[in-house]
Amino acid sequence: MNAMDVSLLCKALGDANRLQIVQLLTHGEMCACKLLEYFQITQPTLSHHMEVLTECGLVTSRKEWKNTYYSLNCQTLTAFRAFIDTLKCTHTGCVPGKACQPSAQADKE
């Protein structure tokens, strides 16, 4: 996963409704009509959120008659998590609640 892909995912997840949608989809596939029950938004607004989530590849959709069903794209989610796991803080002078001080190693560079 490259930086552009991660950027699109972060942008998509930067909206509280979309983040909640992803959390709901961790329990399995859901119909748009069921997703709407969890939010005080209109169907067109849900459609917009789902479009953003599908465009970044985090969610997949399938149509069945008049209903659209959504599920997480586990491959994308796994790749995103792997990228995030590569981000490490190398500072040794970090104290909770206080600003981090650069490590002695960073001063040498």
C-alpha positions as CSV (number, residue, x, y, z in Angstrom):
1,M,0.0,0.0,0.0
2,N,1.5,3.3,-1.0
3,A,1.2,6.7,0.6
4,M,-1.6,7.9,-1.8
5,D,-3.7,4.9,-0.9
6,V,-3.2,5.5,2.8
7,S,-4.0,9.1,2.4
8,L,-7.3,8.3,0.7
9,L,-8.2,5.8,3.5
10,C,-7.4,8.3,6.2
11,K,-9.5,11.0,4.5
12,A,-12.4,8.5,4.2
13,L,-12.1,7.5,7.9
14,G,-11.8,11.1,8.9
15,D,-15.5,11.5,9.0
16,A,-17.2,10.2,12.1
17,N,-20.2,8.6,10.3
18,R,-17.9,6.7,7.9
19,L,-15.8,5.5,10.8
20,Q,-18.9,4.2,12.5
21,I,-20.0,2.6,9.3
22,V,-16.7,0.7,9.1
23,Q,-17.1,-0.3,12.7
24,L,-20.6,-1.7,12.0
25,L,-19.3,-3.6,9.0
26,T,-16.7,-5.4,11.1
27,H,-19.7,-7.5,12.2
28,G,-20.4,-8.6,8.6
29,E,-22.2,-7.6,5.5
30,M,-25.1,-5.1,6.0
31,C,-27.8,-3.8,3.8
32,A,-27.9,0.0,3.3
33,C,-31.4,0.0,4.8
34,K,-30.0,-1.5,8.0
35,L,-27.1,0.9,8.1
36,L,-29.5,3.8,7.9
37,E,-31.2,2.6,11.1
38,Y,-28.0,3.5,13.1
39,F,-27.8,7.1,11.8
40,Q,-29.9,10.2,11.6
41,I,-29.0,10.8,8.0
42,T,-30.8,10.6,4.7
43,Q,-30.4,7.8,2.1
44,P,-28.6,10.2,-0.3
45,T,-26.1,11.1,2.5
46,L,-25.5,7.4,3.3
47,S,-25.0,6.8,-0.5
48,H,-22.3,9.6,-0.5
49,H,-20.5,8.1,2.5
50,M,-20.6,4.6,0.9
51,E,-19.3,6.0,-2.3
52,V,-16.3,7.5,-0.5
53,L,-15.7,4.2,1.3
54,T,-15.9,2.1,-1.8
55,E,-13.8,4.5,-3.9
56,C,-10.9,4.1,-1.5
57,G,-11.3,0.3,-1.6
58,L,-12.2,-0.1,2.1
59,V,-15.8,-1.3,1.4
60,T,-17.3,-3.5,-1.4
61,S,-20.9,-3.5,-2.5
62,R,-23.2,-5.8,-4.2
63,K,-26.8,-5.3,-5.5
64,E,-29.6,-7.7,-4.8
65,W,-32.8,-6.6,-6.4
66,K,-33.5,-3.1,-5.0
67,N,-31.1,-3.5,-2.0
68,T,-27.4,-2.8,-1.9
69,Y,-25.3,-4.8,0.6
70,Y,-21.9,-3.6,1.9
71,S,-19.0,-5.4,3.4
72,L,-15.4,-4.6,4.4
73,N,-12.7,-5.3,1.9
74,C,-10.5,-7.3,4.3
75,Q,-7.5,-7.1,2.0
76,T,-7.5,-3.3,2.0
77,L,-8.1,-3.1,5.7
78,T,-5.2,-5.6,6.4
79,A,-2.8,-3.6,4.1
80,F,-3.8,-0.4,5.8
81,R,-3.2,-1.8,9.3
82,A,0.2,-3.2,8.1
83,F,1.1,0.3,6.9
84,I,0.1,1.9,10.2
85,D,2.1,-0.8,12.1
86,T,5.2,0.4,10.3
87,L,4.9,3.8,12.0
88,K,6.9,3.8,15.1
89,C,8.0,6.5,17.5
90,T,11.7,6.4,18.0
91,H,11.9,9.0,20.7
92,T,13.0,7.7,24.1
93,G,12.4,11.0,25.9
94,C,8.6,10.8,25.6
95,V,6.7,11.3,28.9
96,P,2.9,11.1,28.9
97,G,1.3,14.5,29.1
98,K,4.6,16.3,28.1
99,A,6.3,17.2,24.9
100,C,8.7,14.6,23.5
101,Q,12.4,15.4,23.6
102,P,14.5,14.1,20.7
103,S,16.6,11.1,21.6
104,A,20.4,11.4,21.8
105,Q,20.6,9.4,18.5
106,A,18.5,12.0,16.7
107,D,20.8,14.8,18.0
108,K,23.7,13.1,16.3
109,E,22.0,13.1,12.9
